[in-house]
Structure formats: C-alpha cells, structure tokens
C-alpha cells in the first residue's frame, strides 16, 4: 500500500468477510457482491490466492468495475488438485479436528511459504491464519458461499481488462499450473514469475511485487 500511495494512487485493502476485522455472519456470503459494493467505478483490482478468485469473478461479472486486473497466485474454482496438495489440505483438516489451531496455522505456513521465508513472515502468516480460523470455524456449518454461474474459469475469454498474472517460483505446482491456464485463457494477459516467492509474494518478495504493480498500473 505504501509503495502505491507514494506513487500517487489511492489504495484500499479491505477485509473480506471472515478475514481480518470483517465478521462472518450466518447465512449466505457472496464475496463478489461484497467486492463490487466496495468500488465506486473502474479500478485496478488486485487479488492474491482466494482474493484472486474473487477478483477474477468480479472481472467477468462486473467488467465495468475492473479497469485493470492483477491475479497473484490466484485460485481457480473447480480445480482438480494434485495428490500432494490434497495431502497438505488433509493434514490441516486433521489438525483442526484435533483442535490444535496453532499447529494447523504452522502447517499452512510451511505449505504456502518458500523455504527461505523469514521468521517474521512466517509468524505473520501463522497469525493471519489463526485469525481466519477464529472467524470462520465457529460458523463452519452456518455459512454457505455463493458464486456466479457459470464460474469464471469457463469464461476467461470474457475478461476485457488488461491482466497481469503473477506467481511465485516456489509456489505449489498446482498454483503455477493455474497461473498458466489463466494467462493462456485471458486475451493479452502477461504471465510473470516472482523468483524466491511462494504463495504470498506481497510478504515474501514485496519489492519485486511492488515493481510489477507500479509498472502495470502506471
């Protein structure tokens, strides 16, 4: 945020429901509707991981709100995860079922961060993950996410905004393949690999990501 604001951009990094300080409420949650309500007009929309899925769906369903699109390690709906990735998800689930939230958060940091990530980044990632557990687990069976149909991966050709697809060189192979699919399916999309980062380049290699963002939104 600081780098973009210093270049004269107005920047907002809102919490989605169930993350940070945004409470999750029982019932249905429509993340795309939440995102669209935050925008006054066309903006450069940047989404990482799950936020990337939201940003992509927004670009397809509300193209007038997305002047430029940046997808960083973006998730794709309906992806057929590899056995290794499924094993990682299953390990987290097992720890959560035991009630060991701290161990689950540490496991997620190991799964999603590069081996060389700093202690500070690991501690921050674990803290963020714990916060998401605190927000989401008490309402696990009381909330259902709703998404546009058909899903954005089936409509990549409809993305009209100039698009930057970024992925960490150390991210999961599944995520790197997702990035390739996005770049291939979105007309004119540019695919960039951020060396030394895994799933969270904004924390692991912030200067490299900032350079890409500043160049792209200029």
C-alpha positions in Angstrom: 0.0 0.0 0.0 2.7 2.4 0.9 4.6 2.0 -2.4 1.4 2.5 -4.4 0.3 5.5 -2.4 3.7 7.1 -2.7 3.3 6.9 -6.5 0.0 8.9 -6.2 -2.5 6.0 -6.3 -5.5 5.8 -3.9 -5.3 2.4 -2.3 -7.7 0.3 -0.3 -7.1 -3.2 1.1 -10.5 -4.2 2.5 -11.0 -7.4 4.6 -13.4 -9.9 3.0 -16.0 -11.4 5.4 -14.3 -14.0 7.6 -10.9 -12.4 7.4 -9.1 -9.8 9.4 -11.6 -7.5 11.1 -14.6 -8.3 8.8 -17.0 -10.6 10.7 -18.6 -13.6 9.0 -22.4 -13.8 9.5 -24.6 -16.9 9.4 -26.4 -17.4 6.1 -25.1 -16.8 2.5 -22.0 -14.9 1.7 -21.4 -13.5 -1.8 -17.8 -12.4 -2.0 -18.2 -11.0 -5.5 -21.2 -8.8 -4.4 -19.1 -7.7 -1.4 -16.2 -6.7 -3.6 -18.4 -4.9 -6.2 -20.1 -2.9 -3.4 -16.7 -1.5 -2.4 -15.9 0.1 -5.8 -17.2 3.4 -7.0 -16.1 2.9 -10.5 -13.4 1.2 -12.6 -10.3 0.4 -10.6 -7.2 -1.7 -10.8 -8.3 -4.8 -8.9 -5.5 -6.9 -7.3 -6.3 -10.3 -5.7 -4.0 -12.9 -4.2 -4.9 -16.6 -3.7 -8.6 -16.7 -2.7 -8.7 -12.9 -3.3 -7.6 -13.7 -6.8 -10.6 -15.9 -7.3 -12.9 -13.1 -6.1 -11.1 -10.6 -8.4 -11.4 -12.9 -11.4 -15.1 -13.5 -10.9 -15.6 -9.7 -10.4 -13.8 -9.1 -13.8 -16.2 -11.4 -15.5 -19.5 -10.5 -13.9 -18.9 -6.7 -13.4 -16.4 -5.7 -16.1 -17.3 -2.0 -15.7 -15.7 -2.1 -12.3 -12.3 -3.6 -13.3 -10.1 -1.3 -15.3 -7.0 -3.5 -14.8 -6.7 -6.9 -13.2 -3.8 -8.4 -11.2 -4.0 -12.1 -10.2 -1.3 -13.2 -7.8 -1.2 -17.0 -7.1 -4.9 -16.9 -7.9 -7.1 -19.9 -7.1 -9.4 -21.3 -9.7 -12.8 -22.7 -9.0 -13.3 -26.4 -9.7 -9.6 -27.2 -9.9 -8.6 -30.9 -9.7 -5.9 -30.7 -7.0 -2.8 -33.0 -7.1 -2.3 -35.7 -4.6 0.4 -33.7 -2.9 -1.8 -30.7 -2.5 -4.7 -32.8 -1.2 -2.4 -34.4 1.4 -1.5 -30.9 2.6 -5.1 -29.9 2.9 -5.9 -33.2 4.7 -3.1 -32.6 7.2 -4.5 -29.2 8.0 -8.0 -30.6 8.4 -6.8 -33.3 10.7 -5.1 -30.8 13.0 -8.2 -28.6 13.0 -10.3 -31.6 14.0 -8.0 -32.2 16.9 -8.5 -28.6 18.0 -4.8 -27.7 17.5 -5.2 -24.4 15.7 -1.7 -23.3 16.3 -0.2 -26.4 14.7 -2.6 -26.1 11.8 -1.5 -22.5 11.2 2.1 -23.5 11.3 1.4 -26.3 8.8 -0.2 -23.8 6.5 2.8 -21.5 6.7 5.1 -24.4 5.8 2.8 -25.4 2.9 2.4 -22.0 1.4 5.6 -20.1 2.1 9.0 -20.6 0.4 11.6 -22.5 2.4 13.7 -19.3 2.8 10.9 -17.1 4.1 11.9 -15.0 7.1 10.8 -15.8 10.6 8.8 -12.5 10.6 6.9 -13.5 7.5 6.2 -17.0 9.0 4.9 -15.5 12.3 2.7 -13.1 10.4 1.3 -15.8 8.2 0.6 -18.0 11.1 -1.2 -15.1 12.9 -3.3 -14.3 9.9 -4.2 -18.0 9.5 -5.2 -18.2 13.2 -7.4 -15.1 12.8 -9.2 -16.7 9.9 -9.8 -19.9 12.0 -11.2 -17.8 14.8 -13.5 -16.0 12.4 -14.7 -19.0 10.3 -14.6 -22.2 12.4 -17.4 -21.2 14.8 -19.7 -20.7 11.8 -18.4 -23.5 9.7 -21.8 -25.2 9.2 -23.9 -22.0 9.2 -22.4 -20.2 6.2 -22.6 -21.0 2.5 -20.6 -19.1 -0.1 -22.5 -18.4 -3.3 -20.7 -17.7 -6.6 -21.7 -16.6 -10.1 -22.7 -19.3 -12.7 -21.1 -20.3 -14.9 -17.8 -19.9 -13.0 -15.1 -17.6 -14.3 -12.7 -20.4 -15.4 -15.3 -21.2 -18.1 -15.5 -17.6 -19.2 -11.8 -16.5 -19.3 -12.3 -15.2 -22.8 -14.8 -12.6 -21.5 -12.2 -10.9 -19.4 -11.8 -7.5 -21.1 -9.4 -5.7 -18.6 -5.6 -5.7 -19.2 -4.4 -8.5 -17.0 -1.2 -9.4 -15.1 -0.9 -12.9 -13.8 1.9 -13.3 -11.2 3.0 -16.4 -9.5 5.9 -17.3 -7.1 8.6 -19.6 -8.4 8.3 -21.6 -5.2 4.5 -21.8 -5.1 2.7 -25.2 -5.3 2.9 -26.8 -8.8 -1.0 -26.7 -8.8 -0.9 -22.9 -8.4 1.7 -22.5 -11.1 -0.4 -24.5 -13.5 -3.4 -22.4 -12.6 -1.4 -19.3 -13.5 -0.5 -20.8 -16.9 -4.2 -21.6 -17.5 -5.2 -18.0 -16.6 -2.6 -16.5 -18.8 -3.5 -18.7 -21.7 -7.2 -18.1 -21.4 -7.3 -14.4 -20.9 -6.6 -12.4 -24.1 -3.4 -10.4 -23.9 -2.6 -11.5 -20.3 1.0 -11.2 -19.2 2.4 -14.0 -17.0 5.3 -13.2 -14.6 7.1 -15.4 -12.2 8.4 -13.8 -9.0 11.6 -15.5 -8.1 12.1 -16.6 -4.5 8.5 -16.3 -3.5 5.9 -19.0 -3.0 2.2 -18.2 -2.4 2.4 -14.8 -0.7 4.8 -12.6 -2.8 3.5 -9.4 -1.1 5.1 -10.7 2.1 7.9 -12.8 0.8 9.2 -10.6 -2.1 7.4 -7.2 -1.6 9.8 -5.1 -3.6 9.6 -7.3 -6.6 5.8 -7.4 -6.5 5.6 -3.6 -5.9 7.7 -3.0 -9.0 5.4 -5.2 -11.1 2.3 -3.4 -9.7 3.7 0.1 -10.2 4.7 -0.6 -13.8 1.3 -2.3 -14.6 -1.0 0.4 -13.1 1.0 3.4 -14.5 
